[in-house]
Amino acid sequence: MAVTYQLVIDCTSPELLAHFWAEALHYVPEKKSIKNRIHIDVNASSGRGVSLDTRRETVEAEAARLVSLGAMRLHTNVEEGLDHYAVALTDPEGNEFDIN
């Protein structure tokens, strides 16, 4: 059973808070050397309650928005006959995630 999860940090200064927590947690930015330890699925398509064509349009629009923010598109996950459409991307640091 899939579980939807959302993490939100409500703050007035995201950059200041990000730098604070990076220092507080001794974060060291390094190149990716191992597989992802987390994989996020972004549910943008409203689920199977809408048509596959509508979901495809919604997923593509969200993928384009995230690419404009710095994500890199990897590939499209679609197989004819299956009621599924997703786009695989990486965030600016190379962590993979899907939009479906």
C-alpha positions in Angstrom: 0.0 0.0 0.0 1.4 3.4 -1.0 1.6 6.1 1.5 1.6 9.8 0.6 4.1 11.9 2.6 4.9 15.5 2.6 7.6 17.4 4.5 7.1 21.1 4.9 9.4 23.5 6.7 7.5 26.8 7.3 10.0 29.6 7.8 10.6 33.2 6.9 14.2 32.7 5.6 14.7 29.3 4.0 18.3 30.1 2.9 19.3 31.1 6.5 17.5 28.1 7.9 19.1 25.7 5.4 22.6 27.0 6.2 21.9 26.7 10.0 20.8 23.1 9.8 23.6 22.2 7.4 26.1 23.4 10.0 24.1 22.1 13.0 24.0 18.6 11.5 27.6 18.7 10.2 26.5 18.4 6.6 29.4 18.1 4.1 28.5 18.6 0.5 30.1 15.8 -1.5 29.6 14.3 -4.9 27.2 11.4 -5.0 29.1 8.2 -4.5 26.4 5.6 -3.7 22.9 4.9 -4.7 20.0 7.1 -3.4 19.0 6.3 0.1 15.6 7.9 -0.5 13.4 8.1 -3.5 10.6 10.6 -3.6 7.5 10.1 -5.8 5.8 13.5 -6.4 2.1 12.8 -7.0 1.0 15.5 -9.3 -1.6 13.8 -11.5 -4.6 13.5 -9.2 -4.5 9.7 -9.5 -6.4 7.2 -11.5 -9.7 9.2 -11.0 -8.8 11.2 -14.2 -8.0 10.0 -17.7 -4.5 8.9 -18.6 -4.2 11.7 -21.2 -5.1 14.3 -18.5 -2.6 12.7 -16.1 0.1 12.7 -18.8 -0.5 16.5 -19.4 -0.3 17.3 -15.7 2.8 15.2 -15.1 4.6 16.8 -18.2 3.6 20.3 -17.0 5.1 19.6 -13.5 8.2 18.0 -15.0 8.7 21.1 -17.1 8.3 23.4 -14.1 10.8 21.4 -12.0 13.3 21.3 -14.9 13.1 25.1 -15.0 14.0 25.1 -11.3 17.1 23.0 -11.9 16.0 19.4 -12.1 17.3 17.2 -14.9 14.9 14.9 -16.9 16.1 11.3 -17.1 13.3 9.4 -18.9 9.6 8.7 -19.1 8.1 5.6 -17.5 5.2 4.5 -19.7 4.2 1.2 -21.2 1.4 0.8 -23.7 -1.6 -0.9 -22.1 -0.7 0.1 -18.6 -2.6 2.8 -16.8 0.5 4.5 -15.6 2.6 7.5 -16.7 5.6 9.0 -14.8 8.7 11.0 -15.5 12.0 10.3 -13.7 14.2 13.3 -12.9 17.1 14.2 -10.7 17.3 17.2 -8.3 20.2 19.6 -8.7 22.4 17.3 -6.7 21.7 14.2 -8.6 19.1 12.6 -6.3 16.5 10.7 -8.4 12.8 11.2 -8.0 9.6 10.5 -10.0 6.6 12.5 -10.9 3.4 10.6 -11.4 
